[in-house]
Amino acid sequence: MRKLITLVAGLFVGVGLLAGSAQAAAPQNTSPPTITGKQMVGETLTANQGTWSGSPTDFDYQWQRCNREGESCGDIAGQTSKTYDAREADVGNTVRVVVTAQNADGKTSANSQPSDVISGDAAPRSIERPSVSGKPEVGETLIADPGRWAEGPTFKYQWQTCDKSGGNCKDISGATGKTYGVRATDKDNTIRVEVTATNLVGSSKENSNPTAVVTAGATPTPTPIGVGGAISITAVSLPDRLVISNVQFTPRTITNRTQPVIGRFKVTEIQAGRPVSGALVYAVGVPENRVTTAAEVQTDSSGWATVTFHPLKGLPMKQGARVTFFVRARKSGENPLAGVSTRRLVSVGVRPAR
């Protein structure tokens, strides 16, 4: 009997060990790391480790430098503490932090979102003026290059129409994207782009040279036009592409978790910059715990899709925080990663109400 009891007790111990090993797991990230601090050279950035399951006992940090789009990230040698002093090499780029959580069962790493573009400690200064590429012909697309700037700015664009000699330039209403579809009203004029460069210190403006005088170009093939002046998505096919040419948020800055955030996204085709009706637009907050996720929405007869988001508990209500949205537009029936589809990252700032 004593041997039987010992055997049964041993079985229970063995089962308990197996159950314990089945439950054992490395930490899992439930809310990503974040970065606080003024994102400017000479300032100190601080990593918040985020939230984790699995009762981590230790955290390690590795700061990385990324390009201005938050991509192509690489470790910054020796920067493994919770804080990081932004330096000259970061100006015009972004940074992020990789947090590694550890417990007795293993390690898991999670990345923060990239910071805003790191600003220099002076207002932006133009080193090489903006330029415009593309044919100055009706129906063609012009593309702005912001030029080269010191002090790490971000850029806004305003297209302008000028007279034949490049003078008397005036803003073109609503033409604030990096691309511009040349219109019939531009014929016999010239076009330039005004670039506004902004960092945490201030703003500066610089103009491109005017284009050559706009000509009529080749006679375009008639395209089906929708009720609101937009072309139908059925008329858009490769090599033409879609582009999310304009984004509007209401409110422009999030101040609480009770007010819905309404995003409006305009879809155009890149060849002539005309709005597209019937395109499918999908927008999602990144990470997904910050705002609700809505279904795909079709663009209307003016090329706009309206999506409503509701803030969630995961939305950080603190000064300087931002909510990033991944926005995609596609043609029904086509692979979202191929065809005439397009993608864009946009963001909205957070400023808690006082």
N, C-alpha and C positions, 0 to 999 in steps of 0.2 A: 504493500500500500504506500509506504514511504517513497519508494522508487517511482510509483505512478504519480504521486503528488509533485515530486521533483520534476518529472518529465512534463507534466501539464504546466507547471509554473514556468519552466524553460520555454515552452511554446508561447505562453502569453508574453514573456519578455521579448522573444523573437518577433512576434507580431507587432508589439509596441515599437520595436526598433525599426521595423519595415514601415510602419505607419509614420513614424517620425521622419524617416528619410524621404518618404513620399511627399510629406508636407514641407520639408526643408526647401528653401529657394533663395536665390540671390535677390536683392532689393529690386523693386519695379517702380519706375517713375510714373506718378499719377498726375503731376502738374509740372510742366517744364521749368528749368532754371530761368531766372530773369537777371537783367543788368540794371542797376540804378547808378545815378551820377550824371554830371554834365558831360556830354559826349563831345569833348573839346580837348585839344592838345594841352598837356600840363595839368589836366584835371584827373581825379581819381575815380575809377569805376569800381563798383562793388558787385560781386556775384551773390545772388540769392539762390540757394541750392534747389529750390522747388520743393515739392512734396513727394514722399516715397512710401511705399509699403515695404514690409519685410524688416522693419526695425533696423535701419542702417546704424552701424557703430562708428563709421568714419567716412569722410568725404574728401576727395582729391579734386583739384581744379587745374585746368589747362586752358589758357587764353589762346585764341586763334585770331589771325588777321584774314579778312575776306575782301573780295573786291567790292565796289560800291553797290553792286546788286545783291550782296550777301552770299556770293558763290565763290568757288575755288578757295576754300578756307585752308589755312595751314598753321601749324603750331608756331607760336612765338617763343623762341628759345628762352628757357629759364623762368617763364612767367607761369608759375604754378601755385600762387597764393590766391586768397579769396579776393584780393584787390589788385587793380592794375592801373598804372599811370599811363594815360594816353600820350603818345609821343609823335614826333614829326613823321615817322614812317607810316603812321596810321592816317594822316590827314588825306582826305579824299577817298578813304576806304571805310569799311565797317569792321567791327570786331564782334566776337561771340565768345562764350565760355562753355567748355565741356566739363560737366560735373560727373564724377565717378563715385557712386555710393557702394559701400562694402559692408557685408556682414559675415558671419562665420561660414556661410554657404556660397559666397562668391561675390563678384563685382558686376555692376551694370553702369553704363554711361548714358547721359542724356545731354543734348545741346540746348543752349538758349537760342532764342531768335537773334539774328544779327542786330547790332545797334543801328542807330541812324548813322549817316555818313559823318565821320569824325571831322569836326570843324577845326580850322586853324585859329590862331589868337588875334587875327586881324580880319578886316572885311575882305571879301573876295577881290582878287586882282587879275585882270585879263592878261594872259601871256601870249595867246594866239587867238585872234578874233574868230567869231563864229563863221560858218560857211554853209552854203546851200548846194545840194547836189540834185540831179534830176533835170529833165527837159522842161524849159519854160514854155510849154504848149498846153492849150486847153485840153483837159482830160488826163493829163499826166500828173504824176505825184512828185512833189518836191520833199526832200528830206533835210532836216536841220542837223548840223553838227555843232555842239555848243562851243567848240574850240578848246583851248587849254587855259586853265585858271589855277592860280595859287590859292591856298587857304581852304581847300576842300569844300566847295559849295555844292548845293543841289540846284537844279535848273528848272526854270519855267520858260515857256516859249510864247511869243506873240508875233504872228505873221502880219506883215504890213504891205499895202499896195502903194507904189510910188509912180511918179510920172516917167516919161520915157528917159529922162536924164538922170533918174534915180533920186529926185527931190520930191518935196511935198508929200512925204510918206504919212499914211494914216493906217490905224489899226483895222484889221479885217475882223468884224464881229464874230466871236465864237471860234476863231482859228487859233487855238492855243495848244495844239498837239505838236509832237515832234515831226509829223508829216502834214503836208497840205496838198489837197487836190485842186489843181489849177482850174478855175471857172471861166465861163465865157465872158463874164464881166471884167476879167483881168486882161483880156486881149488889148494889145497896144500899150500896156503899162509894164512896169517892172515890179518885182516882188523881192522883199528881203525879210529876214527874221530877226526879231529883237530877243535877246537872251537875258533873262534876269537871273543872276547867280546870288544865292543866299546862303549864309552860314549863321552860326550863333552870335556873331559880332555885328553883321550888317548885310547889306545888299549892294550889288553893282550891276549896271546894265552895259551891254555892248551889242552893236548891230553887225550883221553880215554885210558884205557888199551886195548891191542890188543884182538881180539876175539880168540876163539879156531881155530885150523886149519880148513880151509874151505873144506868141503867134497862135493861129487857129489850129495848126497841126493837121493830121489826117482826119477825114470825116469818120466819126465813130459809127460802129454798127448799132442800130437802134436796140435799146434794152427795155424790157417790160418795167414800167413805172407803177408803183403802188399809189394808193389814194393820198398818202401824206407826203409824196415826193420821194419816197425811198424806193429803191429797186427791190424786187423780190429775191429772197435767198435762193430760189430756184435758178436765177440768172447768174449766180456767182459760181464759178468753177475754176480749177487750176488752169493757168498759173496765177490767177488772181487769188487774193487771200483776204480774210477778214482781219479787222483790227479794232480793238476797243479804244476808240478815239477820245472819249470824254467820260469822266466819272464825276458824279455829284453825290454828296451825302447830306442828309438832313437828320439831326443837327450836324454842323460841320465839326463840332467837338463834343464828345460824349461827357456829360456831367453827372449822370446818375444811372442806376440800373432799372429804372421804371419806364423811361421813355423809349419807345421803339426807335431804331435807327433805319432810315429809309435810304437805300442805295439806288441810284439811277445810272445805268450803263449804256452808252451809245455805241452801236456797232456800225462800222462803215467798211466798204471794200477799199483795198489799198491802191488800186489803179488810179481812180479818180476821186477818191475820198467821199463817195456818195453813201448816204445812210442805207441800211439794209433792213427790210422788214422780214419777219418770220424766222430770224436766226434764234437759236436756242442758247440762252445765257444761264450759266450756273455759277453761283457765288457762295463761298463758304469761308467762315472765319477760321484763322489759323493761330493757335490750335483750336480744336472744335469745341472746347469747353467754355469759350468766351461769349459766343452769341449762338442763337438758334440757327439751324440750317434749313434753308427753303428748297423747294423743288425747282427744276429748270423753268425759266420764264421766256416766252417768245417776245422778240422786239416788236414794237407796234409800227404803225404806218409812218412814223417819223424816225424809226431806227433805235428807239429807246426801250430798254427793259427796266422795270421797277421791281425791286426785291426788298421785302421788309424783314429786318432782323430784330430779335428781342435779346437784350443783354442777359447773361447767365451769371451765376455766383462766381464762376471762374474768371470773370472780367476784373482785372486789377484796377480798382478805383484810386489811383494815385497820380499825382502830377508827373507829367513826362511819359506816362505809359502810352502805348499805341496798340490798336487792334488792326492786325493785318488780314486782308481778304484776298483769297485766290479767286480770280474771275476767269471764266472760260466761255468762249462763244463758238458755236459749231453749226454745221448744216445737218439737219435731220437725216438720219440714215448713214452718215459717215462716221468713221472712227474718230473719237474725240482727240486722238493724238496725231491724226493725219488729215488729209483733205484740205479744206479751206479754214480749218479751225484756228483759233488763236488763244493765247493765255496772257494774263497780266496780274501782277501783284500790286495792290494799292493798300493804303492804311488810313486810319482815322485816329486823331489824337484824343487823349483823355485828360480832362481837367475837372476834378471833383468840385461840385458846387460848394461855396463857402457859406 
